[in-house]
């Protein structure tokens, strides 16, 4: 099977093209604490990035593998400079499906080879590379590299590739242009297994070979292009005063607190922390707070986890690479955090369209209720009927006689009688006393008003008399 150097040359094929001058960078992510050479920014106690020109990057990775390194990751795409961010991406090299099948009870005890044979019949295209990640599986579709102008198309295709494989544990959150994967030849410290390439197929894919996955026909695309209006050159204001959007932020943060509390009770401690803190920092920056304030808020939220991240991990792994027009919708947050229907019951803002309809219906029902009885028109009619049945029973009527008198079935009467017995507290005769109290309160209020009016009139008359005497 192919070695680490061959794997990286296949993944980053085309980096030596004459028109690119070799000026593209790839990234290695690992703990550099024990490294003698520190090229770029490093951290003492967590994973951090180092970027190299692709040739140097491949040689560096080979050295890392020879030294038996653990938990080392590499970028699948390359960049214009050493900053690994979406705006700096230069070559889009591959689609990666990351299978965390060990999280599913059905496949938990399967080996990577066994899992590949289960997945293979469902694949619509042959993968270029298949990698055993130590606990999971990577399926990699290498493509002829594309520029950053294809990012949106790239992400949409990637999304549909993943959606097709969710049943096998495909990680739907792994769709970032800056995505990294474990480096073959290194050790996965969680399973103490070697990351290795288990299959290689010579393929010649272009990004257009995957457009069949998109839910659009060629005619629809042509119509969209013909009707598309270019955006004006006017720069939109993307930052708002924090007080204008404080309610939105407060709602999100309140729901994040509830979500953390729910998952702490279920002992769900990993897999969502980074994205949740990323969203908090992103939204706070977007709506006016500076980076220091945003990180401070994220760190405060981080302390709520059962297993909080270190402060350096928050500063390195959760900070957005760039802040542009707000593209983090509620739907996207729900999808990335994998918020379940049960969790939505305890949330107010981060809820799907279905739950929004339910909550709006409940709100409308509350608005229609009678303010005195707290019942809807139907509930009040039902209550009056049961009160009448209660009075008839008290006067010695049988259930069959009540049914004839009220033109009801015997079963309906029987059901109402059962309800009255089980909810006797609702039928205690307090209505007359309540009305009497209201009447007396109104009478007392009228008396107070009359007394105040008489006092005012007397005081006014006395002042007028005093002024006449002075004259």
C-alpha positions as semicolon CSV with decimal commas, in nm:
position;residue;x (nm);y (nm);z (nm)
1;X;0,000;0,000;0,000
2;X;0,113;0,361;-0,055
3;X;0,326;0,542;0,204
4;X;0,276;0,884;0,365
5;X;0,468;1,077;0,099
6;X;0,275;0,915;-0,187
7;X;-0,054;0,979;-0,002
8;X;0,019;1,353;0,031
9;X;0,138;1,384;-0,329
10;X;-0,192;1,231;-0,446
11;X;-0,394;1,457;-0,214
12;X;-0,206;1,776;-0,314
13;X;-0,152;1,684;-0,679
14;X;-0,100;1,988;-0,904
15;X;0,088;2,203;-0,653
16;X;0,391;2,200;-0,886
17;X;0,203;2,344;-1,185
18;X;0,411;2,611;-1,357
19;X;0,140;2,876;-1,336
20;X;0,122;2,847;-0,958
21;X;0,493;2,913;-0,891
22;X;0,477;2,668;-0,600
23;X;0,340;2,941;-0,374
24;X;0,073;2,742;-0,196
25;X;0,086;2,632;0,166
26;X;-0,046;2,332;0,353
27;X;-0,091;2,297;0,728
28;X;0,012;2,048;0,994
29;X;-0,186;2,046;1,320
30;X;-0,027;1,879;1,623
31;X;0,118;1,937;1,968
32;X;0,457;2,095;1,895
33;X;0,572;2,107;2,256
34;X;0,861;1,866;2,205
35;X;0,965;2,002;1,866
36;X;1,307;2,167;1,862
37;X;1,222;2,387;1,564
38;X;0,930;2,627;1,592
39;X;0,850;2,783;1,257
40;X;0,530;2,968;1,339
41;X;0,286;3,014;1,625
42;X;0,289;2,731;1,878
43;X;0,110;2,643;2,200
44;X;0,250;2,461;2,500
45;X;-0,037;2,232;2,591
46;X;-0,268;2,190;2,291
47;X;-0,279;2,137;1,915
48;X;-0,172;2,425;1,694
49;X;-0,101;2,504;1,328
50;X;0,223;2,524;1,136
51;X;0,212;2,598;0,765
52;X;0,471;2,517;0,498
53;X;0,501;2,536;0,123
54;X;0,365;2,209;-0,009
55;X;0,703;2,051;-0,096
56;X;0,840;2,133;0,248
57;X;0,509;2,023;0,402
58;X;0,536;1,674;0,246
59;X;0,896;1,631;0,368
60;X;0,802;1,754;0,715
61;X;0,514;1,505;0,736
62;X;0,746;1,220;0,635
63;X;0,984;1,315;0,919
64;X;0,695;1,330;1,167
65;X;0,586;0,977;1,071
66;X;0,941;0,845;1,104
67;X;0,956;0,985;1,459
68;X;0,637;0,794;1,556
69;X;0,425;1,102;1,632
70;X;0,074;1,085;1,779
71;X;-0,242;1,280;1,693
72;X;-0,113;1,469;1,390
73;X;-0,351;1,624;1,138
74;X;-0,300;1,772;0,791
75;X;-0,509;2,005;0,576
76;X;-0,677;1,857;0,272
77;X;-0,674;2,191;0,087
78;X;-0,392;2,440;0,037
79;X;-0,370;2,817;0,095
80;X;-0,213;3,135;-0,042
81;X;-0,023;3,202;0,282
82;X;0,040;3,052;0,626
83;X;-0,306;3,145;0,759
84;X;-0,546;2,851;0,731
85;X;-0,876;3,025;0,654
86;X;-1,153;3,013;0,395
87;X;-1,061;3,350;0,243
88;X;-0,701;3,230;0,189
89;X;-0,782;2,896;0,027
90;X;-0,600;2,838;-0,304
91;X;-0,659;2,476;-0,406
92;X;-0,969;2,272;-0,330
93;X;-0,823;1,922;-0,353
94;X;-1,070;1,664;-0,225
95;X;-1,397;1,568;-0,060
96;X;-1,359;1,372;0,263
97;X;-1,630;1,168;0,434
98;X;-1,537;1,114;0,798
99;X;-1,716;0,807;0,940
100;X;-1,744;0,798;1,321
101;X;-1,914;0,459;1,307
102;X;-1,782;0,365;1,652
103;X;-2,050;0,597;1,797
104;X;-2,329;0,375;1,658
105;X;-2,418;0,065;1,860
106;X;-2,489;-0,130;1,542
107;X;-2,135;-0,085;1,406
108;X;-1,938;-0,020;1,726
109;X;-1,743;-0,347;1,715
110;X;-1,677;-0,353;1,339
111;X;-1,325;-0,324;1,200
112;X;-1,247;-0,064;0,934
113;X;-1,232;-0,335;0,663
114;X;-1,568;-0,480;0,766
115;X;-1,720;-0,133;0,776
116;X;-1,587;-0,052;0,430
117;X;-1,758;-0,361;0,288
118;X;-2,087;-0,253;0,451
119;X;-2,058;0,098;0,310
120;X;-1,929;0,006;-0,038
121;X;-2,266;-0,100;-0,197
122;X;-2,417;0,241;-0,110
123;X;-2,137;0,447;-0,271
124;X;-2,224;0,619;-0,597
125;X;-1,859;0,681;-0,687
126;X;-1,536;0,490;-0,622
127;X;-1,322;0,666;-0,357
128;X;-0,966;0,758;-0,446
129;X;-0,834;0,678;-0,098
130;X;-0,970;0,492;0,202
131;X;-0,797;0,558;0,535
132;X;-0,837;0,379;0,868
133;X;-0,824;0,669;1,118
134;X;-0,771;0,447;1,422
135;X;-1,132;0,455;1,540
136;X;-1,318;0,558;1,228
137;X;-1,280;0,575;0,851
138;X;-1,200;0,839;0,589
139;X;-1,328;0,808;0,231
140;X;-1,143;1,059;0,014
141;X;-1,249;1,166;-0,336
142;X;-0,955;1,354;-0,490
143;X;-1,047;1,605;-0,761
144;X;-0,855;1,817;-1,006
145;X;-0,786;2,117;-0,785
146;X;-1,020;2,415;-0,807
147;X;-0,978;2,775;-0,696
148;X;-1,162;2,947;-0,410
149;X;-1,424;3,071;-0,660
150;X;-1,576;2,722;-0,643
151;X;-1,607;2,717;-0,262
152;X;-1,988;2,738;-0,252
153;X;-2,031;2,463;-0,511
154;X;-1,766;2,258;-0,330
155;X;-1,944;2,289;0,005
156;X;-2,287;2,205;-0,138
157;X;-2,158;1,890;-0,309
158;X;-1,977;1,791;0,011
159;X;-2,295;1,838;0,212
160;X;-2,495;1,604;-0,013
161;X;-2,214;1,346;-0,011
162;X;-2,232;1,341;0,370
163;X;-2,613;1,340;0,388
164;X;-2,611;1,021;0,183
165;X;-2,388;0,846;0,440
166;X;-2,525;0,970;0,776
167;X;-2,675;0,626;0,844
168;X;-2,320;0,488;0,875
169;X;-2,200;0,758;1,114
170;X;-2,074;1,018;0,863
171;X;-1,992;1,341;1,049
172;X;-2,218;1,610;0,898
173;X;-2,021;1,884;1,076
174;X;-1,701;1,801;0,885
175;X;-1,764;2,028;0,586
176;X;-1,524;2,315;0,651
177;X;-1,299;2,428;0,370
178;X;-1,024;2,436;0,636
179;X;-1,093;2,071;0,732
180;X;-0,803;1,858;0,857
181;X;-0,765;1,479;0,871
182;X;-0,530;1,246;1,059
183;X;-0,195;1,189;0,891
184;X;-0,144;0,826;0,777
185;X;0,150;0,668;0,957
186;X;0,088;0,847;1,290
187;X;-0,078;0,703;1,601
188;X;-0,432;0,770;1,722
189;X;-0,377;0,812;2,098
190;X;-0,742;0,735;2,179
191;X;-0,728;0,384;2,032
192;X;-0,344;0,341;2,023
193;X;-0,387;0,232;1,660
194;X;-0,191;0,341;1,355
195;X;-0,363;0,559;1,098
196;X;-0,313;0,382;0,763
197;X;-0,426;0,380;0,401
198;X;-0,620;0,060;0,335
199;X;-0,725;0,120;-0,026
200;X;-0,609;0,329;-0,320
201;X;-0,790;0,362;-0,654
202;X;-0,660;0,561;-0,948
203;X;-0,938;0,807;-1,028
204;X;-0,959;1,118;-1,243
205;X;-1,243;1,318;-1,093
206;X;-1,333;1,678;-1,161
207;X;-1,573;1,873;-0,942
208;X;-1,832;1,861;-1,223
209;X;-1,844;1,480;-1,189
210;X;-2,026;1,527;-0,856
211;X;-2,284;1,787;-0,955
212;X;-2,541;1,509;-1,013
213;X;-2,578;1,502;-0,633
214;X;-2,728;1,851;-0,629
215;X;-3,110;1,883;-0,641
216;X;-3,105;2,111;-0,947
217;X;-3,143;2,034;-1,317
218;X;-2,933;2,207;-1,583
219;X;-3,240;2,401;-1,698
220;X;-3,302;2,529;-1,345
221;X;-2,943;2,648;-1,320
222;X;-2,967;2,826;-1,657
223;X;-3,293;2,998;-1,554
224;X;-3,140;3,105;-1,226
225;X;-2,839;3,254;-1,400
226;X;-3,054;3,440;-1,651
227;X;-3,274;3,587;-1,375
228;X;-2,992;3,657;-1,135
229;X;-2,937;4,021;-1,052
230;X;-2,588;4,118;-0,953
231;X;-2,551;4,267;-0,611
232;X;-2,487;4,638;-0,597
233;X;-2,138;4,762;-0,518
234;X;-2,266;4,939;-0,210
235;X;-2,093;4,788;0,091
236;X;-2,349;4,665;0,341
237;X;-2,305;4,755;0,703
238;X;-2,220;4,425;0,862
239;X;-2,156;4,541;1,219
240;X;-2,442;4,665;1,433
241;X;-2,454;4,832;1,768
242;X;-2,472;4,563;2,030
243;X;-2,785;4,710;2,194
244;X;-2,982;4,672;1,870
245;X;-2,928;4,296;1,864
246;X;-2,886;4,230;2,236
247;X;-3,217;4,044;2,254
248;X;-3,107;3,803;1,979
249;X;-2,774;3,738;2,152
250;X;-2,937;3,696;2,493
251;X;-3,184;3,442;2,350
252;X;-2,904;3,239;2,189
253;X;-2,684;3,243;2,498
254;X;-2,978;3,149;2,722
255;X;-3,053;2,847;2,501
256;X;-2,684;2,753;2,491
257;X;-2,682;2,746;2,873
258;X;-2,990;2,521;2,877
259;X;-2,840;2,293;2,611
260;X;-2,514;2,254;2,807
261;X;-2,710;2,175;3,123
262;X;-2,918;1,909;2,941
263;X;-2,613;1,743;2,786
264;X;-2,418;1,755;3,112
265;X;-2,697;1,549;3,269
266;X;-2,670;1,299;2,981
267;X;-2,287;1,290;3,013
268;X;-2,243;1,422;2,659
269;X;-1,913;1,603;2,708
270;X;-1,752;1,622;2,363
271;X;-1,833;1,676;1,998
272;X;-2,014;2,009;2,027
273;X;-1,808;2,230;2,257
274;X;-1,584;2,386;1,989
275;X;-1,869;2,481;1,757
276;X;-2,086;2,620;2,037
277;X;-1,804;2,847;2,160
278;X;-1,718;2,938;1,799
279;X;-2,076;3,060;1,744
280;X;-2,069;3,265;2,065
281;X;-1,746;3,440;1,963
282;X;-1,865;3,488;1,603
283;X;-2,202;3,642;1,696
284;X;-2,058;3,871;1,961
285;X;-1,797;3,999;1,716
286;X;-2,048;4,034;1,436
287;X;-2,285;4,243;1,644
288;X;-2,032;4,490;1,777
289;X;-1,817;4,347;2,056
290;X;-1,441;4,333;2,016
291;X;-1,244;4,008;2,009
292;X;-1,132;4,031;2,374
293;X;-1,490;4,075;2,502
294;X;-1,615;3,793;2,279
295;X;-1,348;3,549;2,399
296;X;-1,418;3,642;2,763
297;X;-1,788;3,556;2,714
298;X;-1,693;3,225;2,547
299;X;-1,455;3,135;2,831
300;X;-1,728;3,204;3,084
301;X;-1,961;2,972;2,892
302;X;-1,682;2,712;2,865
303;X;-1,678;2,675;3,245
304;X;-2,031;2,533;3,233
305;X;-1,919;2,212;3,057
306;X;-1,855;1,900;3,262
307;X;-1,521;1,878;3,082
308;X;-1,430;2,235;2,985
309;X;-1,165;2,307;2,724
310;X;-0,845;2,481;2,834
311;X;-0,830;2,857;2,784
312;X;-0,562;2,818;2,516
313;X;-0,777;2,567;2,330
314;X;-1,063;2,818;2,331
315;X;-0,832;3,093;2,201
316;X;-0,686;2,876;1,924
317;X;-0,964;2,638;1,814
318;X;-1,278;2,850;1,858
319;X;-1,186;3,188;1,709
320;X;-1,336;3,258;1,361
321;X;-1,079;3,314;1,090
322;X;-1,288;3,600;0,950
323;X;-1,608;3,790;1,019
324;X;-1,829;3,852;0,717
325;X;-2,203;3,871;0,649
326;X;-2,393;3,670;0,906
327;X;-2,420;3,318;0,763
328;X;-2,488;3,136;1,093
329;X;-2,862;3,076;1,082
330;X;-3,069;2,906;1,352
331;X;-3,120;2,613;1,115
332;X;-2,743;2,576;1,071
333;X;-2,677;2,596;1,447
334;X;-2,939;2,325;1,510
335;X;-2,785;2,105;1,240
336;X;-2,423;2,150;1,355
337;X;-2,502;2,102;1,726
338;X;-2,738;1,813;1,639
339;X;-3,011;1,945;1,868
340;X;-3,278;1,676;1,913
341;X;-3,656;1,717;1,933
342;X;-3,646;1,633;2,304
343;X;-3,390;1,908;2,367
344;X;-3,601;2,158;2,171
345;X;-3,878;2,114;2,429
346;X;-3,654;2,292;2,681
347;X;-3,532;2,563;2,442
348;X;-3,708;2,884;2,338
349;X;-3,510;3,017;2,044
350;X;-3,301;2,738;1,888
351;X;-3,599;2,539;1,765
352;X;-3,697;2,405;1,422
353;X;-3,988;2,524;1,210
354;X;-4,211;2,244;1,340
355;X;-4,163;2,349;1,701
356;X;-4,207;2,715;1,610
357;X;-4,553;2,634;1,473
358;X;-4,643;2,440;1,790
359;X;-4,526;2,722;2,018
360;X;-4,702;2,986;1,807
361;X;-5,023;2,782;1,822
362;X;-4,992;2,759;2,199
363;X;-4,936;3,133;2,215
364;X;-5,242;3,198;1,997
365;X;-5,452;2,967;2,212
366;X;-5,345;3,154;2,523
367;X;-5,439;3,481;2,356
368;X;-5,790;3,346;2,284
369;X;-5,854;3,238;2,643
370;X;-6,103;3,419;2,861
371;X;-5,907;3,634;3,106
372;X;-6,146;3,557;3,397
373;X;-6,186;3,179;3,359
374;X;-5,859;3,107;3,166
375;X;-6,056;2,886;2,925
376;X;-6,116;2,890;2,552
377;X;-6,473;2,916;2,418
378;X;-6,491;2,536;2,366
379;X;-6,347;2,462;2,712
380;X;-6,595;2,702;2,872
381;X;-6,887;2,537;2,689
382;X;-6,766;2,193;2,804
383;X;-6,727;2,318;3,162
384;X;-7,083;2,460;3,165
385;X;-7,219;2,127;3,040
386;X;-7,041;1,937;3,314
387;X;-7,163;2,184;3,576
388;X;-7,518;2,119;3,454
389;X;-7,466;1,741;3,473
390;X;-7,330;1,783;3,827
391;X;-7,641;1,980;3,931
392;X;-7,875;1,724;3,772
393;X;-7,699;1,439;3,954
394;X;-7,730;1,636;4,278
395;X;-8,107;1,667;4,217
396;X;-8,142;1,289;4,183
397;X;-8,136;1,240;3,806
398;X;-7,992;0,915;3,667
399;X;-7,735;0,915;3,391
400;X;-7,984;0,778;3,135
401;X;-8,233;1,055;3,226
402;X;-7,960;1,320;3,195
403;X;-7,867;1,182;2,850
404;X;-8,230;1,213;2,731
405;X;-8,271;1,560;2,882
406;X;-7,950;1,702;2,726
407;X;-7,973;1,505;2,397
408;X;-7,643;1,329;2,466
409;X;-7,531;0,968;2,446
410;X;-7,505;0,767;2,768
411;X;-7,132;0,721;2,703
412;X;-7,078;1,097;2,687
413;X;-7,259;1,144;3,018
414;X;-7,062;0,858;3,172
415;X;-6,733;1,015;3,056
416;X;-6,833;1,354;3,197
417;X;-6,928;1,199;3,532
418;X;-6,588;1,025;3,551
419;X;-6,415;1,355;3,474
420;X;-6,614;1,535;3,744
421;X;-6,518;1,269;4,002
422;X;-6,147;1,281;3,904
423;X;-6,136;1,663;3,897
424;X;-6,377;1,754;4,176
425;X;-6,171;2,060;4,273
426;X;-6,266;2,228;3,944
427;X;-6,640;2,214;4,021
428;X;-6,651;2,366;4,369
429;X;-6,913;2,643;4,373
430;X;-6,702;2,951;4,426
431;X;-6,829;3,160;4,137
432;X;-7,098;3,341;4,340
433;X;-6,848;3,427;4,615
434;X;-6,602;3,550;4,353
435;X;-6,864;3,776;4,190
436;X;-6,967;3,905;4,534
437;X;-6,604;3,997;4,612
438;X;-6,568;4,178;4,280
439;X;-6,891;4,372;4,339
440;X;-6,786;4,476;4,689
441;X;-6,440;4,580;4,561
442;X;-6,602;4,793;4,290
443;X;-6,838;4,947;4,543
444;X;-6,548;5,031;4,775
445;X;-6,360;5,187;4,485
446;X;-6,663;5,401;4,393
447;X;-6,693;5,513;4,757
448;X;-6,327;5,617;4,763
449;X;-6,369;5,813;4,441
450;X;-6,678;5,992;4,575
451;X;-6,496;6,080;4,900
452;X;-6,197;6,215;4,705
453;X;-6,427;6,424;4,481
454;X;-6,617;6,571;4,778
455;X;-6,289;6,659;4,954
456;X;-6,158;6,825;4,640
457;X;-6,477;7,028;4,595
458;X;-6,474;7,138;4,961
459;X;-6,104;7,242;4,942
460;X;-6,164;7,439;4,621
461;X;-6,462;7,621;4,773
462;X;-6,260;7,710;5,086
463;X;-5,975;7,858;4,876
464;X;-6,217;8,071;4,676
465;X;-6,379;8,201;4,999
466;X;-6,037;8,288;5,144
467;X;-5,941;8,488;4,833
468;X;-6,271;8,686;4,854
469;X;-6,206;8,771;5,221
470;X;-5,856;8,898;5,140
471;X;-5,995;9,139;4,886
